[in-house]
Amino acid sequence: MKALSSATQTLKPSSTVAVTARALELKRAGVDVVSMAAGEPDFDTPEHIKDAARAALIAGKTKYTPTLGVPELREAIAEKFKRENSLEYAINQIQVTTGGKQALFNACFALINPGDEVIIPAPFWVTYPEQVRLFGGVPIFVDTRAEDGYQLEVAALAAAVTAKTKMIILCSPSNPSGVVYADSLIEAVMELAEKHDLWVMADEMYEHITYTGKLPVSAAKFNPERVITVNGASKAYSMTGWRIGFVAGPAHVIKAMDAIQGQCTSNANTIAQWATIAALGDSYAYIEMARAAFRERRDAIVTGLNAIGLPTPTPEGAFYVLADTTRIHADETEAAKIILERARVAVVPGTDFRAPGRVRLSYACSLEQIGEAVKRIGALEQT
């Protein structure tokens, strides 16, 4: 029998998905597991968004749409970028995708050739290097340190640039570290991109989940012609299952991404598109409620983990922490297994995030679950 494609031979499965699947398997077997693995808000989708979906169904808005997305949604996205990020986009510069992953995939497909190098600050979301490799690109990692709050050094980024560098990927607020890059740092990165003629892919999916008192600056503010901005409805509006991402960038790049999506999935879910218009229109009360809850949960988990001897920096955004688990086991994968199998808490090892000696815990869950998880892990430490 003929072999699988060479691309699939190097593609790693998502460690986050794998841990979540194992936790669900244990739960189905009747085991009491506290899951801190999946990056999914536990709040229900706000009612006005569900109402918009119901209205779309009743109105018969159930057919194919343009591959880029319904014009009304792209107009709402353009208005969001103008209102919140001071960015001006025409609707032919915006694509609606089936989640943020497809937006990233389309952009990598459109821009990366075999041999192109893509600089990725670490720790990073596990999907970035895998998508780069799918198209023959070479991920180049720039490490950051927990003791520095995972802040990126522009000098280290500049040292990684070679004649083969094509793109820099930025994620702020970051999954998995929660770091939020300062405006001055983003500006310096954009100056570096201008100097070396590089693309910047800015993953801004968690922009509304920050604890700094303001929205992080969008990289495109400094040079929109070099930036592919990825965002979506999943995290900000608790719409993970609705699968709506969106991306903005130069018109010729979006045109190429439109052709790619047209040969892959075509349009994103029609009903979810109409619901997202409502989400973008007036969800600020929900956003503020969720942000306050996540802040309280962040403080509880950081305090709790540090109290049981697992050093954990305080993140400025998103809803994850990276805890040092070397006291449990020197290898983070083994530590995650011990925590799951013995403490019955599902966490994600830092291996695929390039965070050695650490595990990622999501605090997108209740305070009660956080308290129980810390209690169980703390008891494990004492055995």
Secondary structure, 3 states (H helix, E strand, C coil): CCCCCHHHHHCCCCHHHHHHHHHHHHHHCCCCCEECCCCCCCCCCCHHHHHHHHHHHHCCCCCCCCCCCCHHHHHHHHHHHHHHHCCCCCHHHEEEECHHHHHHHHHHHHHCCCCCEEEEEECCCCHHHHHHHHCCCEEEEEECCHHHCCCCCHHHHHHCCCCCEEEEEEECCCCCCCCCCCHHHHHHHHHHHHHHCCEEEEECCCCCCECCCCCCCCHHHCCHHHEEEEEECCCCCCCHHHCCEEEECCHHHHHHHHHHHHCCCCCCCHHHHHHHHHHHHCCHHHHHHHHHHHHHHHHHHHHHHHHCCCCCCCCCECCEEEEECCCCCCCHHHHHHHHHHCCCEECEECHHHCCCCEEEEECCCCHHHHHHHHHHHHHHHCC
